[in-house]
Amino acid sequence: MQILHNLSVFANFCVLFYMIISPFSVTANPSHDFSYFDSVLSYLNRPCFKSNSSSGKKSLIPNLNTDCSIWNRACSEEILKFAKNPENGKWIKSVRRRIHENPELAFEEFETSMLIRRELDRMEIDYRFPLAKTGIRAMIGTGGPPFVALRADMDALPIQELVEWEYKSKNDGKMHACGHDVHVAMLIGAAKILKAREKHLQGTVILLFQPAEEAGNGAKRMMGDGALADIEAIFAVHVSHQLPTGVIGSRTGPLLAGVGFFRVVITGTQDQVRSPHQSVDPVFAASAAVISLQGIISRETNPLDSQVIVDQARVFRCSATVDFFKDTDTIYPPMVNDDRMYEHVMKVTTDLIGPENFKVVQPVMGGEDFSFYSEVIPAAFYYIGIMNETLGSVHSAHSPHFMIDEEALPVGAATQAAIAERYLSDRHDLS
């Protein structure tokens, strides 16, 4: 797995200066307590397994009959046609709208999780619940290896929605301003496609519905509850207001920033009051470092390029050390796409919706806890465009005016389904 040469190259950091002076020191040490999350959903304290496979209900999902034991273009065409069926499109939009008007914050996704499980029940898809308080691990396919996973995040943001439309948030101060409602709807849509094509799956697709992506480390807790058991590769999608509706974008290598803390220790000396000119003042050096680095990074260089702090301290005859806590306190590591998984996404997408609808994108400074999965197994993260100026779908994520072009939903569902099914097909061909 490729790692970044310098964590400071590609990260959003909260800067913490420790200025140590002999014989006294000035320190600051912010604390971050997420323990309140632990009390949420405490009554859901044991896993359960749900299946309707023996319920005797008639399946609501039609069968698809193209022979895809060896992948061919007709398989992609069939998946896309299924996803874009008018009735299917209406259904997936309704799923998204129900989630959108009832946004729930990290580890509070009670109703969202229940909605997902009800849809899985209707499709007679087995699942395990709960993981990480409200998370779900569903399974489609043979039940045996190889295992490939698709992930969607469920949580909303503490933002008051300012978009006036029929399905506006009913929960004051809460909004799906990052598109997680879309991610869930697309994964449920992919589940419907994959269930209809279950006989073609040459292995098992795992669907992960994850809580608390927004500063809650939901991915880490999902992993702690066994979400990645047996999985050898994982994929996830995120909406993008910078790509036209239905266009897929990604890149190999670093795609998203790490989010964490670092500590700088600047050390000087103090002489007697009678000789202040002989002192080496670390407070002065630290102040100058903050100003210089802010000016350099914000005005003189690309924020994706490396910059250092140590040499700035030397200008003032001080020494400096930098600790990035990369082994202990990092909140999110950088999201780095595996080369082979990225190539798979590109191959599937160009075959599904045409090479003109796949774009190589630039890295961005946002963070994503999907990066925790990517540190453990090969992974690829990609975007789906929702930009439509006519509709006003042009606002960035985390904006109270954020909205999407819902025409992206069937394309996203088809893309996820094709990525998973073709991964298993190609894996079988290589074995």
C-alpha positions in Angstrom: 0.0 0.0 0.0 1.4 3.3 -1.0 2.0 5.8 1.8 2.4 9.5 1.7 6.0 10.7 1.9 5.1 13.3 4.5 1.8 13.3 6.5 1.9 17.0 6.5 1.9 17.1 2.7 -1.6 16.0 2.4 -3.5 16.6 5.6 -5.8 19.0 7.4 -4.3 19.5 10.8 -5.1 21.2 14.0 -1.8 22.8 15.0 -0.7 22.5 18.6 2.5 24.3 19.6 4.4 23.3 22.7 6.9 26.1 23.6 9.4 24.9 26.1 11.7 27.4 27.8 14.2 26.8 30.5 13.4 27.2 33.4 9.7 27.4 32.6 7.4 26.2 29.8 4.1 27.1 28.2 1.9 24.2 27.0 -1.6 23.6 25.7 -3.3 20.2 25.5 -6.8 20.0 24.0 -8.9 17.0 24.9 -11.3 15.2 22.6 -14.0 13.1 24.3 -16.2 11.0 22.1 -17.4 9.0 25.0 -20.9 10.3 24.7 -21.4 8.2 21.6 -20.9 5.1 23.7 -24.2 5.7 25.5 -26.2 6.0 22.2 -28.1 2.8 21.3 -26.8 1.0 24.3 -29.9 -1.2 24.3 -28.8 -2.7 21.0 -26.2 -4.8 22.7 -26.3 -8.1 21.0 -25.9 -9.1 17.3 -28.8 -10.7 15.5 -29.1 -12.3 12.1 -32.1 -11.7 9.9 -33.2 -13.7 6.8 -36.4 -14.2 4.9 -34.9 -16.9 2.8 -37.4 -19.4 4.3 -40.3 -17.1 4.7 -42.2 -18.4 1.8 -42.7 -14.9 0.4 -42.7 -14.4 -3.3 -39.6 -12.4 -4.3 -40.3 -8.9 -5.6 -37.2 -9.0 -7.8 -37.4 -10.1 -11.4 -34.8 -12.5 -12.8 -32.2 -11.5 -15.3 -31.0 -14.2 -17.7 -27.9 -13.0 -19.6 -25.0 -15.5 -19.3 -22.3 -13.6 -17.5 -20.1 -16.5 -16.4 -17.5 -14.8 -18.6 -18.1 -11.0 -18.5 -19.2 -9.3 -21.7 -20.7 -6.0 -22.7 -24.2 -7.4 -22.5 -23.8 -7.9 -18.8 -23.0 -4.2 -18.3 -25.9 -3.2 -20.6 -28.3 -5.4 -18.7 -27.3 -3.9 -15.3 -27.6 -0.3 -16.5 -31.0 -1.1 -18.2 -32.3 -2.7 -14.9 -31.1 0.3 -12.9 -32.7 2.9 -15.3 -36.1 1.1 -15.5 -38.6 3.9 -14.7 -40.2 2.0 -11.9 -36.9 1.2 -10.4 -35.8 4.8 -10.7 -39.0 6.0 -8.9 -38.4 3.5 -6.1 -34.7 4.4 -5.5 -35.7 8.1 -5.4 -38.4 7.4 -2.8 -35.8 5.6 -0.7 -33.5 8.5 -0.8 -36.2 11.1 0.0 -37.4 9.1 3.0 -33.9 9.2 4.4 -33.3 12.8 3.5 -36.3 14.1 5.3 -35.3 12.2 8.5 -31.6 12.9 9.0 -29.9 11.4 12.0 -26.5 12.3 13.4 -23.5 9.9 14.1 -24.5 6.8 16.0 -28.1 8.0 16.2 -29.2 6.4 12.8 -32.1 4.5 14.4 -34.8 5.1 11.7 -32.3 5.1 8.8 -31.0 1.6 9.9 -34.6 0.4 10.3 -35.5 1.6 6.8 -32.5 -0.2 5.3 -33.4 -3.4 7.1 -36.9 -3.3 5.9 -35.8 -2.9 2.3 -33.4 -5.8 2.8 -36.2 -7.9 4.2 -38.4 -7.2 1.2 -35.6 -8.4 -1.1 -34.9 -11.4 1.1 -31.3 -10.5 1.7 -29.6 -11.9 4.8 -27.9 -9.4 7.1 -26.2 -9.1 10.5 -27.2 -6.3 12.8 -26.0 -4.3 14.7 -22.4 -3.5 14.1 -21.0 -0.2 15.5 -24.3 0.6 17.2 -26.5 1.0 14.1 -24.5 -0.5 11.3 -25.5 -3.4 9.0 -23.5 -6.1 7.2 -25.7 -7.7 4.4 -24.7 -10.6 2.1 -25.6 -11.5 -1.4 -24.2 -14.4 -3.4 -22.9 -17.9 -2.8 -22.0 -17.3 0.8 -18.5 -18.5 0.1 -15.2 -16.8 -1.2 -14.2 -14.6 -2.7 -15.8 -11.8 -0.7 -15.9 -8.2 -2.0 -17.5 -5.3 -0.2 -19.5 -2.1 -1.0 -19.9 0.5 1.7 -22.3 3.4 2.3 -22.3 5.9 5.2 -25.6 6.7 6.9 -25.1 9.8 9.1 -26.2 13.4 8.6 -24.7 16.7 9.8 -25.8 19.2 12.4 -26.8 21.8 9.8 -30.1 23.6 9.3 -31.3 22.8 5.7 -32.1 26.0 3.7 -33.2 24.2 0.5 -37.0 24.6 0.1 -38.4 21.4 -1.4 -41.1 18.8 -0.7 -38.7 16.4 1.1 -36.8 19.0 3.2 -35.4 17.8 6.6 -38.1 17.5 9.2 -35.5 17.4 12.0 -34.4 21.0 13.0 -30.7 21.5 12.9 -30.0 18.3 11.1 -29.4 17.8 7.4 -28.1 15.3 4.9 -25.7 18.0 3.6 -23.0 15.6 2.5 -25.0 13.1 0.4 -25.0 10.1 2.7 -28.7 9.7 2.0 -27.7 9.3 -1.6 -25.0 6.8 -0.8 -27.4 4.6 1.2 -30.1 4.8 -1.6 -27.6 3.8 -4.2 -26.3 0.9 -2.2 -29.9 -0.3 -1.6 -30.4 0.0 -5.4 -27.3 -2.0 -6.0 -28.5 -4.6 -3.6 -31.7 -5.0 -5.7 -29.7 -5.4 -8.9 -27.3 -7.9 -7.3 -30.1 -9.9 -5.7 -31.8 -10.2 -9.1 -28.5 -11.4 -10.6 -27.5 -13.6 -7.6 -27.1 -16.7 -9.8 -24.3 -14.9 -11.7 -22.3 -14.0 -8.6 -19.2 -16.1 -8.4 -18.6 -15.4 -4.8 -20.2 -13.1 -2.2 -20.9 -9.4 -2.1 -21.0 -7.8 1.3 -22.9 -4.6 1.8 -21.8 -2.4 4.6 -24.1 0.3 5.9 -21.9 2.3 8.2 -22.8 4.9 10.9 -20.8 8.0 11.9 -18.5 8.8 9.0 -18.6 12.5 10.0 -16.0 12.7 12.8 -17.3 9.6 14.5 -14.8 7.0 13.4 -17.7 4.7 12.4 -15.4 2.7 10.1 -13.0 1.8 12.9 -15.9 0.6 15.0 -17.4 -1.4 12.2 -14.0 -3.1 11.7 -13.9 -3.8 15.4 -17.2 -5.6 15.1 -16.0 -7.8 12.3 -17.3 -5.9 9.3 -14.3 -6.8 7.2 -14.2 -10.5 8.0 -13.1 -12.5 5.0 -13.3 -9.5 2.7 -10.4 -9.1 0.2 -11.4 -5.8 -1.5 -13.8 -2.9 -0.8 -15.2 0.0 -2.8 -17.2 3.2 -1.9 -18.7 6.1 -3.7 -19.3 9.7 -2.8 -21.3 12.4 -4.5 -19.5 15.3 -6.1 -20.9 18.7 -7.1 -17.8 19.2 -9.3 -18.7 16.5 -11.8 -21.7 16.6 -14.1 -24.6 14.3 -13.2 -23.7 10.6 -13.6 -20.0 11.1 -14.4 -17.6 9.0 -12.4 -14.3 10.3 -11.2 -11.3 8.9 -9.3 -7.6 8.6 -9.4 -4.9 6.1 -8.3 -2.9 6.8 -5.2 -3.7 9.6 -2.8 -7.2 10.9 -3.2 -8.3 12.4 0.1 -6.5 14.1 3.0 -5.7 12.7 6.4 -7.2 14.5 9.3 -5.4 14.7 12.6 -3.2 16.6 15.0 0.5 17.4 15.3 2.6 18.8 18.0 5.5 21.2 17.5 8.0 21.7 20.3 10.2 24.8 19.9 13.0 25.1 22.5 15.1 28.1 23.4 17.0 29.5 26.4 16.4 32.3 28.9 19.2 34.5 30.1 19.2 37.0 33.0 17.0 40.0 32.8 20.0 42.2 32.6 21.0 40.5 29.3 17.8 40.0 27.3 19.7 40.2 24.0 21.4 36.9 24.9 18.1 35.0 25.3 16.7 32.7 22.6 13.0 33.3 22.8 10.9 30.3 21.7 7.6 32.3 22.0 8.9 34.8 19.4 10.1 31.9 17.2 6.8 30.1 17.5 4.8 33.2 16.7 6.9 33.9 13.7 6.6 30.3 12.5 2.8 30.5 12.6 2.7 33.7 10.6 5.3 32.5 8.1 3.7 29.1 7.5 0.3 30.6 7.1 1.6 33.1 4.6 3.6 30.6 2.7 0.9 27.9 2.6 -2.1 30.1 1.9 -0.4 32.6 -0.5 2.8 31.1 -2.0 2.4 27.4 -2.5 0.0 24.7 -3.5 -1.6 23.3 -0.3 -0.8 19.8 -1.6 2.9 20.5 -1.5 5.1 19.9 1.5 6.2 22.6 3.9 8.2 22.4 7.1 8.3 24.2 10.4 11.8 23.2 11.7 13.9 25.5 9.5 11.7 28.5 10.5 12.6 28.0 14.1 16.3 27.9 13.3 16.1 31.4 12.0 15.5 32.5 15.6 18.2 30.2 17.0 15.7 27.8 18.3 15.4 24.0 17.8 12.1 22.4 16.8 10.6 18.9 16.6 7.4 17.8 15.0 5.2 14.8 16.1 2.3 13.8 13.9 0.9 11.2 16.3 0.6 8.9 13.3 0.7 5.8 15.3 -1.7 6.9 18.1 -4.0 9.9 17.7 -4.7 10.3 14.0 -8.4 10.7 13.4 -8.5 9.8 9.7 -5.5 8.6 7.7 -5.2 9.8 4.1 -7.4 7.9 1.6 -5.0 6.2 -0.8 -6.5 4.2 -3.6 -5.0 0.8 -4.4 -3.7 0.8 -8.0 -5.5 -2.4 -9.0 -8.8 -1.5 -7.4 -8.7 1.9 -9.1 -8.1 0.2 -12.5 -11.0 -2.0 -11.8 -13.3 1.0 -11.1 -12.1 2.7 -14.3 -12.6 -0.5 -16.4 -16.1 -1.2 -15.1 -17.2 2.4 -15.5 -15.9 2.9 -19.0 -17.6 -0.3 -20.1 -20.9 0.6 -18.3 -21.4 4.3 -19.2 -18.7 5.0 -21.7 -15.1 6.3 -21.5 -16.3 9.9 -21.9 -18.1 9.6 -18.5 -15.0 8.7 -16.5 -12.7 11.5 -15.3 -9.3 11.4 -13.5 -9.7 13.9 -10.7 -7.3 15.8 -8.5 -6.7 15.0 -4.8 -8.8 17.1 -2.4 -8.2 18.2 1.1 -11.4 16.7 2.6 -11.1 13.6 4.8 -13.0 10.3 4.8 -13.0 7.5 7.3 -13.2 5.0 4.5 -9.4 5.4 4.6 -9.4 3.1 7.7 -10.6 0.2 5.5 -8.1 1.1 2.8 -5.2 0.6 5.3 -6.3 -3.0 5.9 -7.4 -4.3 2.5 -7.2 -3.1 -1.2 -9.7 -0.4 -1.7 -10.9 2.2 -4.1 -12.9 5.3 -3.5 -14.6 7.2 -6.3 -17.0 10.0 -7.0 -20.3 10.3 -8.9 -21.3 13.6 -10.3 -24.5 15.4 -9.1 -23.8 18.8 -10.7 -26.8 20.3 -12.6 -26.8 24.1 -12.9 -30.4 24.1 -14.2 -31.6 22.5 -10.9 -29.2 24.5 -8.7 -27.2 21.4 -7.8 -24.0 23.3 -7.6 -23.3 23.8 -3.9 -20.5 22.1 -2.1 -21.0 19.4 0.6 -21.7 20.7 4.1 -23.5 23.7 2.7 -27.1 24.3 4.0 -28.0 24.8 0.3 -26.5 21.5 -0.7 -28.8 19.5 -3.1 -28.4 16.8 -5.7 -29.6 15.9 -9.1 -31.5 12.6 -8.4 -30.8 11.4 -11.9 -27.5 10.2 -10.6 -29.1 7.6 -8.4 -29.7 4.8 -11.0 -26.2 5.3 -12.4 -24.7 5.1 -9.0 -26.6 1.9 -8.2 -25.6 0.3 -11.5 -22.0 1.3 -11.0 -21.7 -0.3 -7.6 -23.5 -3.5 -8.7 -21.3 -3.8 -11.7 -18.1 -3.2 -9.7 -18.9 -5.9 -7.3 -20.2 -8.5 -9.8 -17.4 -8.0 -12.2 -14.8 -8.1 -9.5 -16.0 -11.6 -8.6 -16.2 -12.6 -12.3 -12.6 -11.4 -13.0 -11.4 -13.0 -9.8 -12.9 -16.3 -10.9 -11.3 -16.0 -14.3 -7.8 -15.5 -12.7 -8.1 -18.4 -10.3 
